[in-house]
Amino acid sequence: MRDKILVARLLPQEFIDQMKQFAEVDVWDSELEPMPREEFLKRSKEATVVITTLSEKIDQSFFDSATNVKGVVNLAVGYDNIDLELAKSKGVIVTNTPDVLTETTAELGFTLMLTAARRIVEAVEYVKDGKWQSWGPYLLAGQDIHGSTVGVYGMGSIGEAFARRLKGFNCNVLYHNRSRKEKAEQELGVTYKSMDDLLTESDFVVCTAPLTEETKGKFNKETFSKMKSSAIFVNIGRGGHVIESDLIEAIKQNEIRGAALDVVENEPIANDHPFLNMDEIIVVPHIGSSSIETRNNMVQLCVDNAEKIINGDSPITPVNK
């Protein structure tokens, strides 16, 4: 009997055809709609490998159902949807897709910062709404990024890629991380700061950190109160880093100027979420790594990891070795 791969989202046919060379493949028929939980559990029962997204929770109920599973291949860098300790106890390999999306995600974060600083979304809507009837010296005036101080929370590979982009804008780049990154300091000219100093000194605060118990809810009422009233917060990490009600209140009370978010706590965002009625907040639908080339590289890495696991070889990017 052939090994079986369950793919939780519709992927380009070229990748499905690759997997069919070494396994039976069961593919969910939608790219945008997640597989219903019960359907996912049912179809994972005979799977040797499951290719998941952040929407699929890998927990006790999954392992109770997927008794034949040998590998969980996550189409993401993050893996907060997976109980790693439980997977380890079951002897199940977990992989992710690091490195291939670093530059693209940093690029999106930089785009968000520029967009928020120069009020691009407001400007587009201003024109579309027919309001552009004359010119004024401070019409939709924004903030300069060049020469500004940018604080990066989380100096991993994405944080470093973000910092590299700031060099061309002559920015003063600060960072806070759970450990010093002396190599990054030397190569990129970034300066390590305490969290409080980063918050009080930065014109822009950018979160690129992974979501952990330590970082969960890190940006809250206390954090925002320490930032400049002119500061803009950018989040390309995880929505769980932010206490959203505190962010809303901080903007309403003019404690910070605004925010640009690729991620929110509950995705997709609800249509009645307060963020969507605030000009000071930009929300995009978790597209940090969404370029065609990068997505193809991510999927190819998943295919290669799945093949390695099925063949009994060491995967390319294991999370739990």
C-alpha positions in Angstrom: 0.0 0.0 0.0 1.4 3.4 -1.0 2.1 6.1 1.5 -0.5 8.9 1.6 0.0 12.7 1.7 -2.9 14.9 2.8 -2.5 18.4 1.5 -4.7 20.9 3.4 -4.8 23.6 0.7 -5.1 23.5 -3.1 -1.6 23.9 -4.6 -0.4 24.2 -8.2 -0.7 21.0 -10.1 3.0 20.8 -10.9 3.7 20.2 -7.2 0.8 17.7 -6.9 2.3 15.8 -9.8 5.7 15.7 -8.1 4.2 14.1 -5.0 2.2 11.5 -7.0 5.6 10.1 -8.0 6.2 8.8 -4.5 2.8 8.7 -2.8 -0.9 8.8 -3.1 -2.1 12.4 -2.8 -5.3 13.7 -1.2 -5.8 17.4 -1.8 -8.3 19.8 -0.4 -10.1 21.6 -3.2 -9.8 25.2 -2.1 -6.9 27.6 -2.0 -8.6 30.2 0.2 -11.1 28.2 2.4 -9.5 26.1 5.1 -10.5 22.4 5.3 -13.2 22.0 8.0 -11.8 20.6 11.2 -13.8 17.3 11.1 -12.9 16.8 7.4 -9.3 17.4 8.2 -9.3 14.8 11.0 -11.2 12.3 8.9 -8.9 12.6 5.9 -5.8 12.5 8.0 -6.5 9.1 9.4 -4.5 7.2 6.8 -2.0 9.9 6.0 1.7 9.3 6.3 2.4 13.0 5.9 0.1 16.0 6.2 1.0 19.3 4.5 -0.5 22.0 6.7 -0.9 25.7 6.9 -1.3 27.8 10.1 -5.0 27.1 9.9 -4.7 23.4 10.8 -4.2 22.8 14.5 -2.0 19.8 15.3 -3.0 18.7 18.8 -4.1 15.7 20.7 -7.3 15.2 18.7 -5.3 15.2 15.5 -2.9 12.5 16.8 -5.8 10.5 18.1 -7.1 10.4 14.5 -3.9 10.4 12.5 -2.4 7.2 14.0 -0.3 6.5 10.9 1.3 9.9 10.5 5.0 10.2 10.4 5.4 13.9 9.4 3.7 17.2 9.7 5.0 19.6 7.0 4.0 23.1 7.7 3.7 25.6 4.9 5.1 28.5 7.0 8.1 29.5 9.0 6.1 29.7 12.2 4.6 26.6 13.8 2.5 27.9 16.7 -0.3 25.8 15.3 1.6 22.6 16.2 2.1 21.1 19.7 5.8 20.3 19.2 6.2 18.4 22.5 3.3 16.2 21.7 4.6 15.5 18.2 7.9 14.6 19.6 6.3 12.2 22.1 4.6 10.5 19.1 7.8 10.3 17.1 6.4 12.6 14.5 8.7 14.8 12.5 7.7 18.5 12.1 9.2 20.7 9.4 8.7 24.3 8.4 9.9 26.6 5.5 12.5 29.0 6.9 15.0 31.1 5.0 13.2 30.9 1.6 10.7 33.7 2.6 13.0 35.9 4.6 13.6 38.6 2.0 10.1 38.7 0.8 8.6 39.1 4.2 11.0 41.8 5.1 10.1 43.6 1.8 6.4 43.5 2.7 7.2 44.9 6.2 9.2 47.7 4.6 6.3 48.4 2.2 3.9 48.6 5.1 6.1 51.1 6.9 6.4 53.3 3.8 2.7 53.1 3.2 1.8 54.0 6.7 4.4 56.8 7.0 3.3 58.5 3.8 -0.4 57.8 4.3 -0.7 56.1 1.0 -4.0 54.3 1.6 -5.7 57.6 2.8 -4.3 59.3 -0.3 -5.7 56.7 -2.7 -9.1 56.9 -1.0 -9.0 60.7 -1.0 -8.6 60.7 -4.8 -11.2 57.9 -5.3 -13.7 59.8 -3.2 -13.4 62.9 -5.4 -11.9 65.0 -2.6 -8.8 66.1 -4.6 -10.1 69.6 -5.7 -7.1 71.7 -4.8 -3.6 71.6 -3.3 -2.4 72.6 0.1 1.1 72.6 1.6 0.2 70.1 4.3 -2.3 68.0 2.3 -2.0 64.4 3.7 1.4 65.2 5.0 3.1 62.1 6.4 6.4 61.2 8.0 9.9 60.8 6.6 11.6 57.4 7.0 15.0 58.6 5.8 17.0 59.7 8.8 14.5 58.3 11.3 15.1 55.9 14.2 13.6 52.5 13.6 13.3 49.9 16.4 13.2 46.3 15.4 11.8 43.8 18.0 13.2 40.4 17.1 16.6 40.4 15.3 16.2 37.0 13.6 16.7 36.5 9.8 13.7 38.6 8.9 14.7 41.4 11.4 18.2 41.4 9.8 16.8 41.6 6.3 14.6 44.5 7.4 17.6 46.3 8.9 19.5 45.9 5.6 16.8 47.7 3.8 17.0 50.6 6.2 20.7 51.2 5.5 19.8 52.8 2.2 17.5 55.3 4.0 20.2 56.4 6.4 18.2 55.2 9.4 19.3 54.8 13.0 18.4 51.2 13.6 17.9 49.9 17.1 16.9 46.4 18.1 15.9 44.3 21.0 16.2 40.5 21.0 16.4 37.8 23.7 20.1 37.7 23.0 22.7 40.1 21.6 23.5 39.7 17.9 27.0 41.0 17.7 27.5 39.9 14.1 24.5 41.8 13.0 25.7 44.8 15.0 29.0 44.7 13.1 27.7 44.0 9.7 24.5 46.1 9.8 25.4 48.9 12.2 22.4 48.1 14.4 22.4 49.0 18.1 21.2 46.8 20.9 18.8 48.5 23.3 16.6 47.5 26.2 13.0 47.2 25.3 12.1 50.4 27.1 14.8 52.4 25.4 13.8 51.0 22.0 10.2 52.1 22.6 11.0 55.6 23.8 13.6 56.4 21.1 12.0 54.9 18.0 10.0 56.7 15.3 8.9 53.4 14.0 8.6 50.1 16.0 8.7 47.0 13.9 7.8 43.5 15.3 9.4 40.6 13.4 9.6 38.2 16.3 8.2 34.6 16.5 5.2 34.1 18.8 6.2 32.4 22.0 4.9 32.5 25.6 7.5 35.3 26.2 6.4 37.4 23.3 2.7 36.9 23.5 0.9 40.1 24.2 4.2 42.0 24.3 2.6 45.1 22.7 0.0 46.2 25.2 -1.1 49.3 27.1 2.1 49.7 28.9 4.2 49.2 25.8 2.3 51.6 23.7 2.4 54.3 26.5 6.2 54.3 26.2 6.3 55.0 22.5 6.4 58.5 20.9 3.1 60.0 20.2 4.3 60.3 16.5 5.4 56.6 16.4 4.0 54.1 13.9 3.9 50.4 14.9 4.4 47.7 12.2 3.7 44.0 12.9 4.9 41.3 10.5 5.3 38.7 13.2 2.1 37.3 14.6 -1.2 38.8 15.7 -0.8 37.3 19.2 2.0 39.8 19.9 -0.6 42.5 20.3 -3.4 43.2 22.7 -5.6 44.7 20.1 -7.9 46.6 22.4 -4.8 48.4 23.8 -3.6 49.3 20.4 -7.0 50.8 19.5 -7.0 52.8 22.7 -3.4 54.0 22.3 -4.3 55.4 18.9 -7.5 57.0 20.1 -5.7 58.6 23.0 -2.9 59.8 20.6 -0.3 57.8 22.5 1.0 56.6 19.1 0.2 57.8 15.6 -0.8 54.6 13.8 -0.1 51.0 12.9 0.4 48.8 9.8 -0.4 45.1 10.3 0.1 42.0 8.2 -1.2 39.9 11.0 -4.1 40.0 13.5 -5.0 37.9 16.4 -7.9 36.1 14.7 -7.5 35.5 11.0 -9.3 36.3 8.7 -10.3 39.5 10.4 -14.0 40.0 11.2 -15.8 42.4 9.0 -16.9 44.4 12.0 -13.4 44.6 13.6 -12.7 48.2 14.9 -9.4 48.2 13.0 -11.3 48.5 9.7 -12.9 51.7 10.7 -9.7 53.5 11.7 -7.8 55.5 9.1 -4.7 55.3 11.4 -4.5 51.5 11.0 -3.6 49.6 7.8 -4.4 45.9 7.7 -3.4 43.5 4.9 -4.3 39.8 4.8 -1.1 38.0 6.1 0.7 38.3 2.7 4.2 38.7 4.1 5.8 36.0 2.0 3.2 36.2 -0.8 5.2 36.6 -4.0 4.9 34.0 -6.7 8.5 33.0 -6.6 8.7 32.7 -2.8 5.4 30.8 -2.6 6.7 28.3 -5.2 10.0 27.9 -3.2 8.0 27.3 0.0 5.8 24.7 -1.6 8.8 23.0 -3.2 10.5 22.7 0.2 7.3 21.1 1.6 7.3 18.6 -1.2 11.0 17.8 -0.7 10.5 17.4 3.0 7.5 15.1 2.5 9.5 12.9 0.2 12.4 12.7 2.6 10.1 11.7 5.5 8.3 9.0 3.4 11.7 7.6 2.3 13.0 7.5 5.9 15.6 10.2 5.2 16.4 13.2 7.3 14.2 16.2 6.2 15.7 19.4 5.0 14.2 21.8 7.6 13.2 19.8 10.7 11.8 21.8 13.6 12.0 18.9 16.1 15.2 16.9 15.2 
